[in-house]
Amino acid sequence: MKNCGNQRQYLNYAGELILQPQLRWTREEQMELLNWHPLFTGKCPSCKASFSKDYTARVHWDCLECGWMDDTV
């Protein structure tokens, strides 16, 4: 990846510089999300209740035990 004077990143593909999209979250925020979101942990971040085994097919992440609701979507 190459930084061409501004904060936007470019990737070289077949000799052509391709502008990369800006990230929604920083790398630190991405790592934090991996460490606490039920999609990755299978557990509620508030009360640690387990989601059912089909949790990877979920769209909404609402905990039935404590009422925690995902507001990242």
Steps between C-alpha positions, in 0.01 A plus 500: 500500500614848427413835657507769231530815711155493655344257745333284233668166429573357155574143403704412193319248281651406163692829490192711577445684829158412642351731762407300810175581683528675832447269797188531710697408813864534601711184538468531879122523476494199268701294751273610783197389297656156446559467875148585620233465229280189530551420131860414583471388862157330510435676833315811613755773580289616793398185692711235317191288419561266208317545172360189330739298287359650178623845605696552176169513307362782719430851378382654828703460818261550788561314824190330640665469842592862580345705216832613347449618140757544225508857374794462259273426202 
